[in-house]
């Protein structure tokens, strides 16, 4: 069955901006609508009610994508929590699950470290050798906060001296991102799951 439309629930505007640029490439020919929330607590609090509402009317050719940051939470516990909330939402008995839950580990900025070429196209003074440094080599394992590390690297290059403007960065970087080259495992998990939707 061809998936015709995807409803996307995200925790904040920066993820909305990034996915608005990437989803046309990840889901060619599929329409989508992105619904940002006021942070992860807001998304998690509203998710059960929203999924219940979707269950009452969602067509069989629609899917729901939920994307949130892991932050410093236990990855398996958070994913299990999301899966528990969405477990029974299906378009019909015996059908595939309608909801796909994915985490940015630890935060959206890990996906930027995973495609450093895109970062350098948006911010040319950013150092080219970042991916070769041990502390940045595995984007999902950066210690001490991914967005803080990302902000620090860009500030040292002369950008965002007053603090990282997340929406601006998401817009600038996502326009240059190439999903096939991203080295972040959490990004690849999202990319590969969406590829299965359109196969």
C-alpha positions in Angstrom: 0.0 0.0 0.0 1.4 3.4 -1.0 1.7 5.9 1.9 0.2 9.1 0.7 0.6 11.4 3.7 2.6 11.7 6.9 1.6 13.6 10.0 4.8 14.6 11.9 4.9 15.5 15.6 8.1 17.1 16.8 9.2 18.8 20.1 10.2 22.1 18.7 10.5 24.5 15.8 14.1 23.7 14.9 13.2 20.1 14.2 10.2 21.3 12.2 12.5 23.5 10.0 15.0 20.8 9.4 12.4 18.1 8.5 10.5 20.6 6.2 13.7 20.7 4.1 14.6 16.9 4.4 11.2 15.1 4.1 10.6 15.9 0.4 13.9 14.1 -0.2 13.2 11.3 2.3 9.6 10.8 1.3 9.4 11.7 -2.4 5.9 12.1 -3.7 4.4 11.9 -0.2 2.7 14.9 1.4 3.3 15.8 5.0 2.4 18.2 7.8 4.7 19.0 10.7 3.3 19.9 14.1 5.8 21.4 16.5 5.3 21.5 20.3 6.7 23.6 23.1 9.5 21.2 24.0 9.7 17.5 24.8 7.5 17.6 28.0 4.7 19.2 26.0 5.0 16.7 23.2 5.0 13.7 25.6 2.1 15.1 27.6 -0.1 15.7 24.5 0.9 12.6 22.5 -1.6 10.0 24.0 -4.5 12.4 23.3 -3.3 13.2 19.8 -2.8 9.6 18.9 -6.3 8.8 20.2 -7.8 11.5 18.1 -5.9 10.3 15.0 -7.1 6.7 15.6 -10.7 7.9 15.1 -10.2 9.1 11.5 -6.8 8.4 10.1 -7.0 6.9 6.5 -5.2 3.6 5.8 -2.7 5.4 3.5 -1.5 7.9 6.2 1.2 7.4 8.8 2.4 9.3 11.8 6.1 10.2 12.6 7.1 11.2 16.1 10.6 12.7 16.5 12.1 13.9 19.8 15.5 14.4 21.3 16.8 11.8 23.7 18.6 14.5 25.7 20.0 12.8 28.8 17.2 10.2 29.2 17.7 6.5 28.9 17.4 5.8 25.2 15.6 2.4 25.6 13.2 3.6 28.2 12.2 6.7 26.2 11.7 4.7 23.0 9.7 2.1 25.0 7.5 4.9 26.4 6.8 6.2 22.9 6.1 2.7 21.6 3.8 1.9 24.5 1.7 5.1 23.8 1.4 4.2 20.1 1.4 0.4 20.1 -2.3 -0.1 19.3 -2.8 2.6 16.7 -3.3 0.7 13.4 -5.4 1.5 10.3 -7.2 -1.8 10.6 -6.9 -5.1 12.4 -3.7 -6.9 11.3 -2.4 -3.9 9.5 1.1 -2.4 10.1 1.5 0.0 12.9 0.8 3.5 11.9 3.2 5.3 14.1 7.0 5.5 13.7 8.9 6.8 16.8 12.4 8.1 16.3 14.9 9.8 18.6 17.7 12.3 17.9 20.5 11.1 20.1 21.3 13.0 22.1 19.9 16.1 20.3 19.2 17.4 16.9 22.7 18.9 16.7 24.2 15.4 16.5 22.7 15.2 13.1 24.7 18.3 12.1 27.9 16.7 13.3 26.9 13.7 11.2 26.9 15.8 8.1 29.7 18.3 8.7 30.0 19.1 5.0 26.5 20.6 5.2 27.6 22.6 8.3 30.6 24.0 6.4 28.5 24.9 3.4 26.3 27.0 5.7 29.1 28.2 7.9 32.3 28.2 5.8 34.6 29.3 8.6 33.7 26.2 10.7 36.9 23.9 10.9 37.0 21.2 8.3 38.7 18.7 10.7 35.9 18.4 13.3 34.8 14.9 12.1 38.4 13.6 12.5 38.6 14.7 16.2 37.9 11.8 18.6 35.4 13.7 20.7 33.2 14.4 17.6 33.8 11.3 15.5 30.7 9.5 16.8 27.9 12.1 16.6 25.5 10.3 18.8 28.1 9.9 21.6 29.3 13.5 22.0 29.7 14.1 25.7 28.4 17.1 27.7 25.5 18.2 25.5 25.4 18.0 21.7 24.0 21.5 21.2 26.5 23.0 23.6 29.3 21.3 21.7 27.9 22.5 18.4 27.5 26.1 19.7 31.0 26.1 21.1 32.6 24.9 17.8 30.7 27.5 15.8 31.4 30.3 18.3 35.1 29.5 18.0 34.7 30.0 14.3 33.1 33.4 14.8 29.4 32.5 14.5 26.6 32.9 17.1 28.7 34.8 19.5 25.5 35.8 21.3 24.3 32.2 21.5 23.2 29.5 19.1 20.0 30.5 17.2 18.6 27.0 16.7 16.0 27.8 14.1 18.4 29.8 12.0 21.0 27.1 12.1 18.4 24.4 11.2 17.3 26.4 8.2 20.9 27.1 7.0 22.3 23.6 7.5 19.3 21.4 6.4 19.3 23.0 2.9 22.8 21.4 2.4 22.3 18.1 4.1 22.6 14.9 2.1 20.8 12.1 4.0 22.9 9.4 2.4 26.2 10.7 3.9 25.1 11.4 7.4 27.1 9.4 10.0 24.7 9.8 12.9 23.2 6.4 13.8 20.0 8.0 15.0 19.6 10.0 11.8 20.3 6.9 9.7 17.6 5.0 11.7 15.1 7.7 10.8 16.3 7.8 7.1 16.2 4.0 6.7 12.8 3.6 8.3 11.3 6.3 6.0 12.9 4.6 3.0 11.0 1.4 4.0 7.8 3.4 4.0 8.3 4.5 0.4 9.6 1.1 -1.0 
